[in-house]
Each structure stands twice: as C-alpha cells, then as structure tokens.
Amino acid sequence: MNIKEQIGVLNNPFKLPCGYEVSNRIAKAAMTEHLADSTGLPNERHFTLYKRWAKSGASFLVTGNVMVDKGSLEGIGNVVLDYDQSTQRFKIWADTVKENGGQLWMQIGHAGGLSISENSLSPSGIQHIGRVRTFPKPNPMTQKDIKDVIQRFVHAASVAKECGFAGIEIHSAHQFLLNQFLSPLTNTRTDEWGGSLKNRMRLLLEIVKAVRKAVGTGYPIAVKLNSSDGFNHSGGWTEDESVQVCSALEKGGVDFLEISGGSYEATPMLGPQDIENFAERREAFFLEYAKNVRTLAPSIPIMLTAGMRSAEVMADIIESGIVQVIGMGRPLAGMPDAPKKLLSGELDSIPRFYGESLPVMEQLRWFQKQMELMANGHEPELNMTQDLIDVEKTKWNEVYTRNPEELPWFGLDIPVEVEDFLQQLNKGDLMVITGCGVGDTVKIVHTKGFKNVIGTDISSVAIEKAQKRFPGITFKVASTQEVGSKENIHDVNVFDWLNLHQISTDRLDTYLAGLTSIAKNLCLVWIYDSNEVESNKSYTHEGNIYYHNPVIVKKELKKKGLSIKKEFTFMFSTFFNNVRREHVAVGQIYAKQ
Ligand SMILES: Cc1cc2nc3c(=O)[nH]c(=O)nc-3n(C[C@H](O)[C@H](O)[C@H](O)COP(=O)(O)O)c2cc1C
C-alpha cells in the first residue's frame, strides 16, 4: 500500500454492531490521569486536557479508568463515579469534548485487590505482594459484594449515558477486579464465581448483561480484556482461555473488544523497557493474539492497542480484516494531535518517546506528568530526559551557590488547589504552611498578598535557614523543643528533612500542639513518593512509628479537632544529592473549626 492508500484505509469509517459510527480507525486508549482531588470528580484540569484531545483527530477518546467504587481506587487522583457523586461535572466533561469536535467514552473499572484503599475487595482475598508494588490485603468478596459490584457497573454506565458519554468500556484487563475473577491465580473460589472458566467469566458476563439491559441496544459497550497475565510461570490467565471469553462476549452483545495484556508486574502492554532498542521496537504487541480471537469470535470488532506507531502497520492490520480500530495511548500523551498527523499524512509514524524506555512506575509517571502539563495548559515536555536532568543539575547547582533566593520551589508553582483555597481566605488570615519546603512555599503565599503568614517546621535549622532567606516573613519552630521538650531531636537541615518526609506519632502530638496554638487555617503539604503513599508503608525507627500515609495523618489530626477542608495531589520533582526524582505530593488543608 502506498501512503495515500494507507491514509484512505485509516480514514474509512465503520459501524459498530449497535449502529454507532466510528468516524476513522484511530481511537485514544484509556490512560489514568490522576488529576482528580479527593472528591473524585472530574475538574477543570480534565476539561482542559480533554478539550485538547477532542481536537486530536481520534475518532473517539476513552477516559482513564473511572472507578465505580470510591473504596477501590487504583491510585490517588482517580476519577470516581460512585452513588453519592454529583453528576454535573461528568456532563461538563462529555460536553467539553463534544463541543470541540470529539466523542468521549468512559472506561469504568474496579481495582479489586490492586486497590490502594484499605478494606478493598477481591475474589479470594489474595494479597498482591509484588516486585513493583504491594497492595493492602483485600477482603474476599461475599455474594452480596458481588451483586453490589454488578450494580455499581450498571450505575456508572447509566450515568455515563445520561451525561452524554458516547459509549462505555468495561475494564477487565491489567489484573483489575474483573481480570482477577478470570485468572485462576487470583480466583480460588469454589462457588459459582470460581473454578471452571465458565464460572470465572460469569461476573464479567453478568455485568455486560446487566449494563446492556440498563443502557439499551443502541448504546456502545466495549470490554478491555487481557490476552494473558504476561507472567512466564504457569497457572495464570492464558490466551487459550481468553479467546474463549472473547467468543462469549461476542455472543453477549459486546460492541468491540479492546485487547491488552499484563499488569504492573509484567507489562507486555507497554513493551520491553530497554533504553537501547526502544526506538526500533516492533509494533502491535498483541497482533498474534488478535488473530487467534478471530478464529473463535469471527465477527466482533477488535480495537488493537499497544505499540502501534506507524500508518503502514496500522493500515495493513486493518486491511487484513482482523482488527477494526487502532488504539493509541502514550503517543497522545506526548503528541496530543498524533492521530491527526497520521490521518492527514503529515507524519507516517509517531516517534517513541524517552518515557517509553523507563521502568513501569517511572514510565507511568513520565506520561502522567505529560498529561498534567497539558491539563495545566502547557505543552508536553518531551525533553524530560537524562540529558536534561544533567543540564538541570549543573544549572541548579550554579543558581544555588550564587543565590539561594533564586532557588525555585521544586521548579513548580504553588499547586492550583492551594491557590484556589487561598483565594477563599481573608487576606489577613493567619496561615501556617508546613510539611515541605517551608521557606519557598511560604514565600509564594506571602507574595500573593497574605500578610500574617507564619511558616513552621519541626527543625530549628530549617527555620533558621528559611528566616535568613526570607527576612520579611515570620518563621517558627513548631517542634519538640518549642513545646518544652529537652532537645530538638529532629534537628536536621531543611533539605535533608525533605528527603525524610516523615513524622512520627509522638512528634506529631507535640508538633501539632505547637501548630494549632498559632494557626487558624493550617495548610499541610506532605510529600511522599507515590510508591510509599500507595503501599501504606510505615516503619519503626528508635521506637517511633513513621508513616508515609496521609490517610493516617488525617486520622491523627482528626483526633486533635482539625478537620480536612481540601485534599489534593500533584506531581513535582526534587533535586537532592544530585539525583532528580519525581514525587507525588499530597496537600491537605485543615482548619480548626
Ligand atoms: C500513563 C498510563 C496510564 C494508563 N492507564 C490506563 C487505564 O486507566 N486503563 C487502561 O485500560 N489502560 C491504561 N493504560 C494502558 C494503555 O491504555 C495502553 O494499553 C498502553 O499504554 C499501550 O498502548 P500504547 O503503546 O499506545 O501506549 C495506561 C497507560 C499509560 C502509559
């Protein structure tokens, strides 16, 4: 096929079994955005990001996984569509895409045993202890829990339809709950939901049936399914079984299947992560599997995602009749109009980005960082590479040696959530900023017109340094020393302290006593590595228990009469000991009343 023919193939519309017309053959695959705050609602940042993608040229856009249960989050910042959720923002989300020429589909999912939440649910209560991440031990699901999950999918799908989403995709891949039911590694039940393949696929089929009943025959329902677990060892979810599920889904009236594979532990969907060869990597990671699906499920449309980059390979695959739609994820995070460039012939292939060479968690963060930049109205930063990091290192050292005042607050502006909150306050209010980068954070708040700003830290050295750098602002030590203990046991340099980002239970008591006596509004910005937040890690050192979990901090503060007014997450990078690291910061704003 010459390039003109390829473009013709990719631009050729086709109809799904329900009658929905797919305007061209490239769609945006789901990528979890991690942009929501603790309400779980889509916000301005989602709207800005998706407005951009609405013009991407993709025939439709699938959202990142929207969780059907607020108790089963896959990560901090998930969008949640639970029963008590207001639906207005979902409508704005779908409308924003429509008004800008796109079609928005909602991916609905439940993380099951891969949830970061305590008391999560999974088929058999098997804890996921992994090489990459460890999750809290889930509870095995009762019959009632299973019925409840079915209803949750129905609820989310119905709301999606009501709010103007063009279709829904049920997430049954990547070892999330529905995949956990399918796999004999995670489903060891002996009732009608476990054991034989027929039993293990029952939940997925029941959900499809119930959702179809709720949304009617003309509304598109897709399922994202794993070809296999991606593990080398035996006993897991295999292609043979997966193909049989595809056949059952075809009979069950699903409009298309999106094919994927793997989980956090084994990530065939992201391809091999080796820096040397990633640019020349083969495309279409799951094509062989798609061919197998065709033998047992001859008519169901297939969306093939993972690794697709060139118009030539895409057009060949579509022409073969095996696959009807090409899904693209990472290309749209780095190049938001990638589909348009392929469909118009401006590019014949989308380049692989540096982020694709990184190990899984770093890779996800690299791409999420690109989405976050766009969500904040900026361009992706494709040059976030090792080279850039090295250049930054030199620049950073120079600046810091010359004048510490120029040191940026981790290179980031104050997060938009803090700003929003500040706008609501009376400018004369007393604010205490604590928990991270006290000097720079307080300086930012101060320059925004807040006069009575006091910055605190548990380290007297940190406070001395901050005071020297910003003499016009008041800083106080709120530590064991300040509230009468013999010594300031946490007497460390502010920058070292940032690396420790920890507070012990006994210090928390005295620390808070100091803080709450001077603060009306208290803004805590806790910094954690996402791994730490998500693993609920705590450890003991010299008799103190250290927590890396803002949920526990929240509990402790509640006992002190401080209630949370706002909570949010954001990504930022720190640069310490010559190493740049991406972090998740968790901001919590508390007020006494
Ligand atoms: C940052 C990121 C987030 C993702 N989130 C989801 C998700 O929420 N749901 C899902 O089914 N797949 C998710 N994926 C997988 C993608 O949908 C896709 O299968 C994968 O990136 C491979 O396709 P690509 O080579 O076109 O990127 C995610 C991938 C990335 C990189």
The ligand as an SDF file (V2000), in Angstrom:
LIG
                    3D

 31 33  0  0  0  0  0  0  0  0999 V2000
    0.0970    6.6600   31.9470 C   0  0  0  0  0  0  0  0  0  0  0  0
   -0.7260    5.4670   31.5020 C   0  0  0  0  0  0  0  0  0  0  0  0
   -1.9470    5.2260   32.1060 C   0  0  0  0  0  0  0  0  0  0  0  0
   -2.7310    4.1460   31.6910 C   0  0  0  0  0  0  0  0  0  0  0  0
   -3.9580    3.9810   32.2590 N   0  0  0  0  0  0  0  0  0  0  0  0
   -4.7940    3.0210   31.7800 C   0  0  0  0  0  0  0  0  0  0  0  0
   -6.1290    2.9380   32.2350 C   0  0  0  0  0  0  0  0  0  0  0  0
   -6.6090    3.7390   33.0390 O   0  0  0  0  0  0  0  0  0  0  0  0
   -6.8950    1.9340   31.7340 N   0  0  0  0  0  0  0  0  0  0  0  0
   -6.4290    1.0400   30.8010 C   0  0  0  0  0  0  0  0  0  0  0  0
   -7.1650    0.1610   30.3770 O   0  0  0  0  0  0  0  0  0  0  0  0
   -5.1760    1.1310   30.3390 N   0  0  0  0  0  0  0  0  0  0  0  0
   -4.3450    2.0980   30.7810 C   0  0  0  0  0  0  0  0  0  0  0  0
   -3.0950    2.2260   30.2570 N   0  0  0  0  0  0  0  0  0  0  0  0
   -2.6830    1.3390   29.1610 C   0  0  0  0  0  0  0  0  0  0  0  0
   -2.9880    1.9840   27.8030 C   0  0  0  0  0  0  0  0  0  0  0  0
   -4.3890    2.0580   27.5780 O   0  0  0  0  0  0  0  0  0  0  0  0
   -2.3890    1.1680   26.6640 C   0  0  0  0  0  0  0  0  0  0  0  0
   -2.9490   -0.1160   26.7180 O   0  0  0  0  0  0  0  0  0  0  0  0
   -0.8690    1.0870   26.7520 C   0  0  0  0  0  0  0  0  0  0  0  0
   -0.3170    2.3540   27.0270 O   0  0  0  0  0  0  0  0  0  0  0  0
   -0.2680    0.5660   25.4540 C   0  0  0  0  0  0  0  0  0  0  0  0
   -0.6290    1.3290   24.3490 O   0  0  0  0  0  0  0  0  0  0  0  0
    0.3500    2.4450   23.6860 P   0  0  0  0  0  0  0  0  0  0  0  0
    1.5810    1.7130   23.1940 O   0  0  0  0  0  0  0  0  0  0  0  0
   -0.4350    3.0420   22.5400 O   0  0  0  0  0  0  0  0  0  0  0  0
    0.6860    3.4110   24.7450 O   0  0  0  0  0  0  0  0  0  0  0  0
   -2.2750    3.2730   30.6770 C   0  0  0  0  0  0  0  0  0  0  0  0
   -1.0290    3.5150   30.0820 C   0  0  0  0  0  0  0  0  0  0  0  0
   -0.2590    4.6080   30.4720 C   0  0  0  0  0  0  0  0  0  0  0  0
    1.0520    4.8620   29.7950 C   0  0  0  0  0  0  0  0  0  0  0  0
  1  2  1  0
  2  3  1  0
  2 30  2  0
  3  4  2  0
  4  5  1  0
  4 28  1  0
  5  6  2  0
  6  7  1  0
  6 13  1  0
  7  8  2  0
  7  9  1  0
  9 10  1  0
 10 11  2  0
 10 12  1  0
 12 13  2  0
 13 14  1  0
 14 15  1  0
 14 28  1  0
 15 16  1  0
 16 17  1  0
 16 18  1  0
 18 19  1  0
 18 20  1  0
 20 21  1  0
 20 22  1  0
 22 23  1  0
 23 24  1  0
 24 25  2  0
 24 26  1  0
 24 27  1  0
 28 29  2  0
 29 30  1  0
 30 31  1  0
M  END
$$$$
